[in-house]
Amino acid sequence: MTTQEQFYELSFYTLAHEGKNFIHQHAVDAYAAQTADAVTKPITIFFALAGLYLFIEKNFTGKQVQDAHVQMSKKPKEYPLIILPENAGDITVKTVLMHRLVRTET
């Protein structure tokens, strides 16, 4: 299964969760940050990192992050070039899916 297909599977799971938390936003931001490369638009990386910061450091719900993205988009600007690390880390969509499967099976 490709990374894109794994993300679709994760999206199916996250979009099935109703309510004010909108966990799908966190999955979208994490996927965008994890898969960013030299051809990824700076705005995509900037929004993904901002969304993850708000979630992890400020305890924003996915809905609050989504609202922040909307506010950020109302002020168009040049986004800084973000130098990507050589290694984006070990946690991937596959890791999240495996964790979800383990949790649902127990």
Beta strands, then each sheet from edge to edge (+ up, - down):
end
